[in-house]
């Protein structure tokens, strides 16, 4: 049993290190879709993930198209500020995949449009001019809602 976190073209090493640590601690699978804005061996990625890296179930994909082809037929949710549904209104299941885009641009607009029925968002104040939450924080928020719904399988 596992949930899958997918970072599409992440740019900031500590965000990837932070979510790698979370994935290791929750037995979730981390997918990184290239191009990456850093080398996976970057010391800031390693530092954020601490000594958890050997426990990360990691898959690296050459591009979004290859990832989508490999996992065609799987349930995927697109985390985006343009999502029509709140993440807490989704009923998550084992092996679901949650995709997150680049820190500066998010997921490609045409990709979101092609899968808009699966686009979810984290509510945030309309009175602020902030574009979004931090990438690794967003992934943690949604991942833990999915884990909660599944009864925190294998976690104590």
Secondary structure, 3 states (H helix, E strand, C coil): CCCEEEEECCCCHHHHHHHHHHHHHHCCEEEEECCCCCCCCCHHHHHHHHHHHHHCEEEEECCHHHHHHHCCCCCEEEECCCCCEEHHHCCCCCCCEEEECECCCECCHHHHHHCHHHEEECCCCCCCCCCCCCHHHHHHHHHHHHHHHCCCCCCC
